[in-house]
Amino acid sequence: MLRAGFGLWTVAVMLWAGMAAAQQQSWVQVEAQPTLAEAEVRASAYASAFPDVEGYELGSRWYGIALGPYTPEQAAQRLADLRRENLIPRDSYVTDGTNFRARFWPVGAQPAAPLAPLATPLAPDAPVEVTPLAPEATVEVAPEPMPEVIAEPAEETPAEARRSEAELTRPEREDLQRALQWEGFYTAGIDGAFGPGTRTSMAAWQSAMGAEPTGILTSRQRATLFANWQADIAEYGFETVSETESGIEITLPLGLVQFDHYEPPFVHFAPKAEGGLKVILISQPGDKAALYGLYDILQSLTLIPTDGERSRGERSFEINGSSATRQSYAFAETRAGLVKGYILVWSPDQVDQAGRVLGMMQSSFRAVGNRALDPGMVPMSDATRRGLLAGLELRRPILSRSGFYVDPTGRVLTAAAAVAQCGRITLDGVTEATVSFTDAATGLALLTPKTPLAPPAFAGFQTQTDRIGSEVAVAGYSYEDALPAPVITFGLLEDVQGLNGEQGVKRLGITTLPGDVGGPVLDGTGAVLGMLLPRATDPARVLPEGVEFAASGAVLRQMLDGQGIATTESKANGAMAPEDLTRKATGMTVLVSCWE
């Protein structure tokens, strides 16, 4: 009687403990694979790094790989820690195991059940003395009452879930919407009202978790949703930053970035891990003109890719940059004589992470007070301060050469070598252009601006007979994009053919630089008599300095006529004053830049 009673009591206690523990179990699900073979390979890989890997068939007939079991609090912390250290996929999440079916990993093992630690550990070698009963003694023992067995409650029905949901406070309901929003299922406003939009997002979340999409979360599902949300928040380390120097308040992921330095008008927050997100705050005095200047300057920086949508209004702008290796978002606005904003930069594989960070930044950003960064707070050279680049790398073209306008709509003639294999072409660093014609035989190329231009001057071609030995001038960007205006270089017209009698070219006695290539060659009257060509690249025959060649005006006009462009003849007769010649030459000359 004694032995039977004790055995039943022991079984009951063990069952009660197991059920109670099961109610608290959670796992960190790291992967799911479509076949058992693939799942076993991945589980084996995880098991080499973690001691608590388990694998279960899922309700969706996929095979899930998880770490655990833990308490819900432990699971949330474990998820945050492992994601912060990049040891598990970023889409890993906490689950209560309701969709776990047959266990496949570890192979042949029984499911583990976490045990509560003993309050007082047993001494390892404590002797136990047993006094045997006399054989004739009869002991009457009353059976001990069996403890009540607490079985694990079944998942709530929709009606039960709705009743438990009704007990939520308004802040708890708002937090549930925020958690759904964070997971990407809810896009409406946070109001704590569970209308059709919230119900639809709940159902979508349930489907994603492999549960029945009732649109009403059970208590257990709410706990799982909150645990995942809180794990993410802990990983990102969101905090409200009150940046007093710049006069900006904003929520930033201080688990991912950290303050680095000031370089007015920017506050730099560098990534904590190599290749991570970068945040830059913008703060400077200024009005609409300063805002528009900043808009142009930011787009010349390497951290803002050239592709992507742009918009600029009267008081603010947005820039979305996108390339194969980098993405960025920039926003700035002007109020009360101050320009404030921010920039977020990330790589394409961080798009989900960046989307969450950007959402927090957009909803929390605000200018505070009447303070902006003082350009004198850190020492900077004039070159650094000029253009407000503040240490950011300026996007530079592959090369820049010269060209000149040939008609009132802004079409440009330049050297074919200047625009060969360019991903993008700009005129004067601003206006994008396309190659509408190129000819390798003559070395000429015709560019058409994507938006029509009104150039200050365009070419008038020479009609008078060439005079060998007369003075000529070449207008070009000798130093490429280092100077804001072309340079005028003077020389002599030495012949109207090549060294071997080639026609269509003119030989000049002049010293030029590579940036001058494609620039117009003018006579003393301001008429265009040719276009400067690149130097020959024959290693067996190197010409001395001061010998250059230009495509003749006749060849230029023939090419333009063939493209349906009416050319203009110069009407000037006498020599122009040097300042007038310079004004005309610089008015028609344009910087042609070739970009990747």
Long-range contacts (C-beta under 8 A, 24 or more apart in sequence): 1-141, 1-143, 2-139, 2-141, 5-141, 5-143, 5-144, 8-146, 9-144, 9-146, 9-147, 12-146, 12-147, 12-149, 13-147, 15-149, 16-147, 16-148, 16-149, 16-150, 17-115, 17-116, 18-113, 19-149, 19-150, 19-151, 19-152, 20-150, 21-113, 21-114, 21-115, 21-116, 22-113, 22-152, 23-152, 23-153, 24-71, 24-72, 24-114, 25-68, 25-69, 25-70, 25-71, 25-96, 25-97, 25-113, 25-114, 26-68, 26-69, 26-70, 26-71, 26-72, 26-74, 26-75, 26-76, 26-94, 26-95, 26-96, 26-97, 26-224, 26-227, 27-54, 27-66, 27-67, 27-68, 27-69, 27-70, 27-75, 27-94, 27-95, 27-96, 27-97, 28-66, 28-67, 28-68, 28-70, 28-75, 28-78, 28-79, 28-82, 28-88, 28-92, 28-93, 28-94, 28-95, 29-64, 29-65, 29-66, 29-92, 29-93, 29-94, 29-95, 30-65, 30-66, 30-67, 30-88, 30-89, 30-92, 31-64, 31-65, 31-89, 31-92, 32-58, 32-60, 32-62, 32-63, 32-64, 32-65, 33-62, 33-63, 33-65, 34-62, 34-63, 35-63, 36-63, 36-104, 38-63, 39-63, 39-64, 39-65, 39-104, 39-105, 40-104, 40-105, 40-107, 43-104, 43-105, 47-105, 47-106, 49-87, 52-112, 53-105, 53-106, 54-103, 54-105, 54-106, 54-111, 54-112, 55-103, 55-104, 55-105, 55-106, 56-97, 56-100, 56-101, 56-102, 56-103, 56-104, 57-100, 57-101, 57-102, 57-103, 57-104, 58-99, 58-100, 58-101, 58-210, 59-99, 59-101, 59-210, 60-99, 60-210, 63-104, 64-99, 64-100, 65-105, 66-95, 66-97, 66-100, 69-97, 69-112, 69-113, 69-114, 70-114, 71-114, 72-96, 72-223, 72-224, 72-227, 73-227, 75-227, 76-227, 76-228, 76-230, 76-231, 76-234, 77-231, 77-234, 79-227, 79-228, 79-231, 79-235, 80-231, 80-232, 80-234, 80-235, 83-231, 83-235, 84-235, 84-255, 86-273, 90-352, 90-353, 91-352, 93-228, 93-231, 94-224, 94-227, 94-228, 94-231, 95-209, 95-224, 96-220, 96-221, 96-223, 96-224, 98-155, 98-211, 98-220, 99-209, 99-210, 99-211, 155-218, 155-220, 156-218, 156-219, 156-220, 158-214, 158-216, 160-218, 161-214, 161-216, 161-217, 161-218, 161-219, 162-216, 164-218, 164-219, 165-194, 165-216, 165-217, 165-222, 175-226, 176-217, 176-222, 176-225, 176-226, 178-229, 179-225, 179-226, 179-228, 179-229, 180-205, 180-225, 182-229, 182-232, 182-356, 183-225, 183-228, 183-229, 232-356, 236-356, 236-357, 238-360, 240-364, 242-368, 243-267, 243-281, 243-283, 244-371, 245-283, 245-371, 245-373, 245-377, 246-281, 246-283, 246-340, 246-371, 246-372, 246-373, 247-283, 247-338, 247-340, 247-367, 247-368, 247-369, 247-370, 247-371, 247-372, 248-281, 248-283, 248-340, 248-342, 248-365, 248-366, 248-367, 248-368, 249-364, 249-365, 249-366, 249-367, 249-368, 250-281, 250-342, 250-361, 250-364, 250-365, 250-366, 251-360, 251-361, 251-363, 251-364, 252-279, 252-357, 252-360, 252-361, 253-277, 253-357, 253-360, 256-353, 256-357, 261-378, 262-373, 262-377, 262-378, 263-378, 263-380, 263-384, 263-390, 263-391, 264-373, 264-374, 264-375, 264-377, 264-378, 264-380, 264-390, 265-294, 265-339, 265-372, 265-373, 265-375, 265-388, 265-390, 266-373, 266-390, 266-391, 266-392, 267-373, 275-347, 276-350, 277-344, 277-345, 277-346, 277-350, 277-353, 277-354, 277-357, 278-303, 278-343, 278-344, 278-345, 278-346, 279-342, 279-343, 279-344, 279-345, 279-361, 280-342, 280-343, 280-345, 281-340, 281-341, 281-342, 281-343, 282-330, 282-332, 282-339, 282-340, 282-341, 282-342, 282-343, 283-338, 283-339, 283-340, 283-371, 283-372, 283-373, 284-338, 284-339, 284-372, 284-373, 284-375, 284-388, 285-337, 285-338, 285-339, 285-372, 286-334, 286-337, 286-338, 286-339, 287-334, 287-337, 288-314, 288-315, 288-334, 290-334, 290-339, 291-315, 291-316, 291-317, 291-332, 291-333, 291-334, 291-339, 293-388, 294-332, 294-339, 294-388, 295-319, 295-332, 296-430, 297-387, 297-388, 297-389, 298-330, 298-343, 300-394, 300-395, 300-429, 301-389, 301-392, 301-393, 301-394, 301-395, 302-392, 302-393, 302-394, 302-395, 303-328, 303-343, 303-345, 303-392, 303-393, 304-328, 304-330, 304-343, 304-395, 306-395, 306-424, 306-595, 324-348, 327-351, 327-354, 329-358, 331-362, 331-365, 333-367, 335-367, 336-370, 338-367, 338-370, 338-372, 339-372, 340-367, 340-372, 395-595, 396-481, 397-426, 397-481, 397-593, 397-594, 397-595, 398-422, 398-594, 398-595, 398-596, 399-480, 399-514, 399-593, 399-594, 400-477, 400-480, 400-481, 400-515, 400-591, 400-592, 400-593, 400-594, 401-476, 401-477, 401-480, 401-514, 401-515, 401-516, 401-517, 401-518, 401-592, 401-594, 402-475, 402-476, 402-477, 402-486, 402-515, 402-516, 402-517, 402-518, 402-519, 402-532, 402-589, 402-590, 402-591, 402-592, 403-427, 403-447, 403-518, 403-519, 403-589, 403-590, 403-591, 403-592, 404-458, 404-459, 404-475, 404-518, 404-519, 404-520, 404-528, 404-531, 404-588, 404-589, 404-590, 405-453, 405-455, 405-457, 405-458, 405-459, 405-588, 405-590, 406-446, 406-458, 406-459, 406-560, 406-565, 406-567, 407-458, 407-565, 407-566, 407-567, 407-568, 408-454, 408-455, 408-458, 409-449, 409-452, 409-453, 410-449, 410-452, 410-453, 410-454, 410-455, 411-436, 411-446, 411-447, 411-448, 411-449, 411-565, 412-446, 412-447, 412-449, 412-590, 412-592, 413-444, 413-445, 413-446, 413-447, 413-459, 413-518, 413-531, 413-556, 413-560, 414-444, 414-445, 414-447, 414-518, 414-531, 414-592, 415-443, 415-444, 415-445, 415-517, 415-518, 415-531, 415-532, 415-533, 415-534, 416-440, 416-443, 416-444, 416-445, 417-443, 417-517, 417-534, 418-445, 418-517, 418-518, 418-592, 418-594, 419-445, 419-447, 419-592, 419-594, 421-594, 422-594, 422-595, 423-595, 423-596, 424-594, 424-595, 424-596, 425-592, 425-593, 425-594, 425-595, 426-592, 426-593, 426-595, 427-453, 427-590, 427-591, 427-592, 427-593, 428-590, 428-591, 429-481, 429-591, 429-593, 433-592, 436-563, 437-559, 437-563, 439-559, 442-504, 442-551, 442-555, 442-559, 443-533, 443-534, 443-551, 444-531, 444-551, 444-555, 444-556, 444-559, 446-559, 446-560, 446-563, 446-565, 447-592, 455-587, 455-588, 455-590, 456-587, 456-588, 457-584, 457-587, 457-588, 458-568, 458-588, 459-520, 459-528, 459-567, 459-568, 459-588, 460-526, 460-527, 460-528, 460-568, 460-569, 460-570, 460-571, 460-572, 461-527, 461-528, 461-529, 461-553, 461-556, 461-557, 461-567, 461-568, 461-569, 461-570, 462-523, 462-525, 462-527, 462-528, 462-529, 462-553, 462-570, 463-527, 463-569, 463-570, 464-523, 464-525, 464-527, 466-493, 466-496, 466-506, 466-529, 467-493, 468-493, 468-494, 468-495, 468-496, 469-493, 469-494, 470-523, 470-524, 471-523, 471-524, 472-508, 472-510, 472-521, 472-522, 472-523, 472-524, 472-529, 473-521, 473-522, 473-581, 473-585, 474-508, 474-510, 474-512, 474-516, 474-519, 474-520, 474-521, 474-522, 474-532, 475-519, 475-520, 475-522, 475-585, 475-586, 475-588, 475-589, 476-512, 476-513, 476-515, 476-516, 476-517, 476-518, 476-519, 476-532, 476-589, 477-515, 477-516, 477-519, 477-589, 477-591, 478-512, 478-513, 478-515, 478-516, 479-513, 479-515, 480-514, 480-515, 480-591, 481-591, 481-593, 485-586, 486-519, 486-585, 486-586, 486-589, 486-591, 487-516, 488-581, 488-582, 488-585, 488-586, 489-516, 491-546, 491-548, 493-523, 493-529, 496-552, 498-549, 504-551, 504-552, 504-554, 504-555, 505-530, 505-533, 505-549, 505-550, 505-551, 505-552, 505-555, 506-530, 506-549, 506-550, 506-552, 507-547, 507-548, 507-549, 508-532, 508-547, 508-548, 508-549, 508-550, 509-546, 509-547, 510-546, 510-548, 511-545, 511-546, 511-548, 512-548, 518-592, 519-589, 520-585, 520-588, 520-589, 521-550, 522-581, 522-584, 522-585, 524-575, 524-576, 524-581, 525-570, 525-572, 525-573, 525-574, 525-575, 525-576, 526-570, 526-572, 526-576, 526-580, 526-581, 526-584, 526-585, 527-570, 527-572, 528-553, 528-556, 528-570, 529-553, 530-556, 531-556
